[in-house]
Structures are given as C-alpha cells and as structure tokens.
C-alpha cells in the first residue's frame, strides 16, 4: 500500500520533472503531459517521428521504417483486420486498405478511449512535425468523419505519435495516470532505451484503459480480469505456455 501511495503521488505531475533547459534543447515548450508519454523531455525519437500509419498501396502491408512503434502498428493493423472480418469482407495479404477503413479503425480506438458520452480529442502538428500540437475536440459520433478528414496527417510522418497523443488526451491525462496505478504500473507509456510500447500503451489502444494487465487475474490476484471485446482483437502469449501467466479469457 505504501508503494502504491508513493507511486500515485509521484505520478501527479505526469512523470519525471523536466530538466532545466530541456525545452530549449528540443525546440518547443512541451505540454505538462509530455513525460507521461516519453521517458524524458526529449525530442520525439526518430523511429516514432518517421512512423506514419500507412499501408503499401493495394496490400495489407503496414510500412515500418524503424524499430520502436511496433505495438501501435500491431494494434492498428489488428483493428483494421477485425473490422473487415466483422463486416464479412475477405482479408488476405493482397487486400487493399482504404483511407476510410483506416479512419474507421482509428476512430473506433479513440471512441473506446472516450467512453460513453465523452468527446474525442484529435491533435494535429503545428508548424513542425514532432513538436507542438494543437487539439480539436469532436463529438464521439463525428470521430469517424473527423479522422477521415485528417487521415493524411495520420498516414504521414509522426502519424503514429498523433494516435498515441489522441488516445491519451481522449482518455484524459488524470484518468490515464489512475489507470496505470491500478495495476501497479508506472509511466511513461513509451519505455526503455529503445523507446518501445509499454503494456499500458497497448491496453490504452486496445481496450481504452491504460491498465497493462493482460492476465486472467488482477494485480492482487483476488479477482478476475477481463477485456472488452468491442474492437475484436485478441492476443496469445508464450508466457502462458511457459506457465508464468494465464492470458485472460476475452483475449483468447
């Protein structure tokens, strides 16, 4: 309990405090929630800066120039495929992904982050990709058309980062901090020296809640843990085969 309490209060400012002069080093004044996403007040890592949500024309190939944002790409691709299958469409490697299909998948992710009756927050880059963003609020019912109107930004450089920011802001910064704490996690959403996706970020994208527990029990092993089936995406893990964790039923 002491650990959880300490963690909770340490998270109230979003993560590590910025070092003096850090904003000058990255060329813009970062928002207060910046270190809830990134491990430090640093420039957006190159692998993320270059990553758009863009499929090769006429195929199911989601292009990834560098390592790092793999989890976001897997979540987006999974939702694209799941929605196509739910609509009775045939999906194979040569099936093209239209802008409308991609926008529908992104909107579904954000609508789940918003929950019932809450708006979706759509960030867009200012003058420079990877630096300051402006945010537009749209009603959840209008999210699909709004994302489609902005689809070139999501497909272009930094589009992957825009989705992460959109999910965080739509769920709400304070709520994401609480989500992370509930399962005894800790920020940021992008972790480690190689700046890869945390399980909390994957959970935010796939169930709209940044609690990164994929197992069948909660953090205290006293109750069941499950995931909403709304997006139609599941998961398998070698952890279950090895006996270290049983994946929750809804994901299987």
C-alpha positions in Angstrom: 0.0 0.0 0.0 2.9 2.4 0.8 4.4 1.7 -2.6 1.1 2.3 -4.4 0.5 5.6 -2.5 4.0 6.8 -3.2 3.6 5.9 -6.9 0.3 7.7 -7.1 1.6 11.0 -5.8 4.8 10.7 -7.9 2.6 10.5 -11.0 0.5 13.6 -10.4 2.7 15.8 -12.5 2.8 13.2 -15.3 6.3 11.7 -14.9 9.8 12.9 -14.4 10.2 16.7 -14.0 11.8 18.5 -16.9 15.5 19.3 -16.5 16.5 23.0 -16.8 16.9 24.0 -20.4 15.3 20.8 -21.7 12.6 22.7 -23.6 15.2 24.8 -25.3 17.1 21.6 -26.4 14.0 20.2 -28.2 12.9 23.4 -29.8 9.5 23.8 -28.2 7.7 24.1 -24.9 6.3 20.6 -24.2 2.8 20.2 -22.6 2.6 19.1 -18.9 1.7 15.5 -20.0 4.7 15.1 -22.3 6.6 12.8 -19.8 3.5 10.7 -19.4 4.3 9.6 -23.0 8.1 9.8 -23.2 10.7 8.9 -20.7 12.1 12.4 -20.6 11.7 15.9 -22.0 13.4 14.9 -25.3 12.8 15.2 -29.0 10.4 12.6 -30.4 12.5 9.6 -31.1 13.4 9.2 -34.8 11.7 5.8 -35.2 8.5 7.4 -34.0 8.9 10.7 -35.8 9.3 8.8 -39.2 6.4 6.4 -38.5 3.1 7.0 -40.2 0.1 4.7 -40.3 0.4 4.0 -44.0 -0.3 0.8 -45.8 1.6 0.0 -49.1 -0.9 0.7 -51.9 -3.0 -2.3 -52.8 -1.8 -4.6 -49.9 -2.1 -5.3 -46.2 1.5 -4.3 -45.6 1.8 -1.6 -42.9 5.1 0.1 -43.5 7.5 0.3 -40.6 10.8 2.1 -41.3 12.5 1.6 -37.9 12.0 -0.4 -34.7 10.1 1.0 -31.8 6.4 1.7 -32.5 5.7 -2.0 -33.3 2.9 -2.2 -30.7 0.9 0.7 -32.0 1.2 -0.7 -35.5 0.1 -4.2 -34.4 -2.9 -2.7 -32.6 -4.0 -0.6 -35.6 -3.5 -3.4 -38.0 -5.4 -5.8 -35.8 -8.4 -3.4 -35.6 -8.3 -2.9 -39.3 -8.5 -6.6 -40.0 -11.0 -7.3 -37.2 -13.4 -4.7 -38.5 -13.1 -6.0 -42.1 -13.8 -9.6 -40.9 -16.8 -8.4 -38.8 -18.2 -6.7 -42.0 -17.9 -10.0 -43.9 -15.1 -8.9 -46.1 -12.3 -11.2 -47.3 -8.9 -10.3 -45.9 -5.6 -11.5 -47.2 -2.2 -10.0 -47.8 -3.2 -8.6 -51.2 -6.4 -6.9 -49.8 -6.0 -3.1 -50.1 -6.7 -0.9 -47.0 -8.7 2.2 -48.0 -8.4 5.5 -46.2 -12.0 5.0 -45.0 -11.1 1.6 -43.5 -8.1 3.1 -41.7 -10.0 6.1 -40.4 -12.8 3.8 -39.2 -10.2 1.7 -37.2 -8.6 4.8 -35.7 -11.9 6.3 -34.8 -13.0 3.0 -33.1 -9.9 3.0 -31.0 -10.5 6.6 -29.9 -14.2 6.2 -29.3 -13.4 3.3 -26.9 -10.9 5.6 -25.1 -13.6 8.3 -24.8 -16.2 6.0 -23.4 -19.9 6.8 -23.3 -20.9 10.5 -23.8 -17.4 11.9 -23.9 -15.7 13.7 -26.9 -12.7 12.6 -28.8 -9.6 14.8 -28.8 -7.8 15.0 -32.2 -4.3 16.5 -32.1 -2.5 17.9 -35.2 1.0 19.1 -35.6 1.7 22.8 -35.6 4.4 24.1 -38.0 6.8 21.2 -37.3 6.1 17.5 -37.1 7.1 16.1 -33.8 6.9 19.4 -31.9 3.9 21.4 -30.6 0.4 20.2 -31.3 -3.0 21.8 -31.4 -6.0 19.8 -30.3 -9.5 19.8 -31.8 -12.4 18.3 -29.8 -15.1 16.4 -31.7 -18.2 14.5 -30.6 -17.7 10.8 -30.5 -20.3 10.2 -33.2 -18.4 12.5 -35.5 -15.0 10.9 -34.9 -15.0 8.8 -38.0 -15.6 11.7 -40.4 -13.1 13.9 -38.5 -10.4 11.3 -38.6 -11.0 10.7 -42.3 -10.7 14.4 -42.9 -7.3 14.3 -41.1 -6.2 11.0 -42.5 -3.2 12.3 -44.4 -1.7 13.5 -41.1 -2.1 10.1 -39.5 -0.6 8.4 -42.6 2.3 10.8 -42.8 5.4 11.4 -40.7 4.6 11.4 -37.0 1.1 9.9 -37.6 1.8 7.1 -35.1 2.6 9.7 -32.4 -0.6 11.6 -33.2 -2.6 8.5 -32.5 -0.8 8.0 -29.1 -1.4 11.6 -28.1 -5.1 11.3 -29.3 -5.7 8.2 -27.2 -4.0 9.8 -24.1 -5.9 13.1 -24.4 -9.2 11.4 -25.2 -9.0 9.0 -22.2 -7.8 12.0 -20.1 -4.4 12.6 -18.6 -5.5 12.2 -15.0 -7.5 9.1 -15.8 -4.5 7.5 -17.6 -2.4 8.1 -14.5 -5.0 6.4 -12.4 -5.3 3.5 -14.9 -1.6 2.9 -14.8 -1.6 2.9 -11.0 -4.4 0.4 -10.6 -2.4 -2.4 -12.0 0.8 -1.3 -10.2 2.4 0.0 -13.3 4.3 3.3 -13.8 4.7 5.8 -16.6 5.7 6.6 -19.2 3.7 4.9 -22.0 6.8 4.6 -24.2 9.6 2.9 -22.3 13.2 1.8 -22.2 16.4 2.8 -24.0 14.9 1.7 -27.4 11.6 3.7 -26.8 9.2 0.8 -27.3 5.5 0.5 -26.4 4.6 -0.4 -22.8 1.8 -2.8 -22.0 -0.1 0.2 -20.6 0.0 1.8 -24.1 -1.1 -1.3 -25.7 -4.0 -1.6 -23.3 -5.0 2.1 -23.9 -5.2 1.4 -27.6 -7.0 -2.0 -27.4 -9.4 -1.5 -24.5 -9.4 2.2 -23.9 -7.9 1.9 -20.4 -4.2 2.2 -19.7 -4.0 -0.7 -17.3 -1.5 -3.1 -18.8 -2.6 -6.4 -17.2 -3.2 -9.0 -19.9 -3.6 -11.8 -17.4 -6.6 -13.6 -16.1 -6.3 -12.1 -12.6 -5.9 -8.6 -11.4 -2.7 -7.2 -9.7 -3.6 -8.6 -6.3 -4.7 -12.0 -7.7 -8.0 -11.6 -5.8 -10.5 -11.2 -8.7 -10.9 -11.9 -12.4 -9.6 -9.6 -15.0 -11.1 -9.3 -18.5 -11.1 -7.1 -21.6 -14.0 -5.7 -23.6 -14.5 -7.5 -26.9 -15.6 -4.3 -28.8 -12.6 -4.0 -31.1 -12.5 -7.7 -31.9 -8.7 -8.1 -31.3 -7.2 -10.8 -29.1 -3.8 -12.0 -28.0 -1.8 -15.1 -27.4 1.4 -15.2 -25.4 4.3 -17.6 -24.8 4.0 -16.6 -21.2 1.0 -18.9 -20.9 2.9 -21.8 -22.5 5.8 -21.2 -20.1 3.4 -21.2 -17.1 4.2 -17.7 -15.9 0.9 -16.0 -16.8 -2.5 -17.1 -17.9 -4.0 -14.7 -20.5 -7.5 -13.5 -19.7 -10.3 -15.3 -21.5 -11.6 -12.5 -23.6 -8.2 -12.1 -25.3 -8.2 -15.8 -26.3 
